[in-house]
């Protein structure tokens, strides 16, 4: 890789001052992004901030997966009721899909709900 600044794609159509301006803008953006990455890598405050939010993101993603898994039996039961909309206001126990739900499903949902942050 050479150290020459990259030429913007639209530069092929430009000439003179317009070409120079496009060239400088493109390289300014490259420098700006490079500086941000360098600061993030070398500044302990920025690194700890990034690690904090990356950690929170990973925990949130794991929780979303756990909640989706806990809700899966209920979503599948709802799929079986969608064929007949007459059940919209009926108790779930009046529909055959309730037979597919288990006490374990309810307990997994309760456990997952208990791990979710309260709003």
C-alpha positions, 0 to 999 in steps of 0.5 A: 500500500502506498502513502499516496492519498486516494482519489475520490471516485467522482474526481474522474469527471472534475478538472482544475479547482473542483478536482483539487477540492474533491481530492482534499475533501476525500483525504480530509475524511480519511484523516478524520476517521484515522484520527478518531480510531487512533484516539480511541486506541490510545486514550484510556478514557475512550477505551474504557468508555467503548468497553463499557458500552460494548459490554452492555451491548453484549449483555443486552443481545444475550438477554434478547436471545433469552427472551425470544427463546422464552417467548417462542412457545407462546408465539407458536401457540399464537400461530395456531390461533391465527387461522381463526380470529374468533378467538381474539377475546377468548381465554387461551384455555378455550383454545386447543393451542393451550395444550401445547404450552407447558409449565416449563414454558411459563417458568422459563418466561417468568425467569427471563422476565425477571432478568429483564431490566424494569422500565 
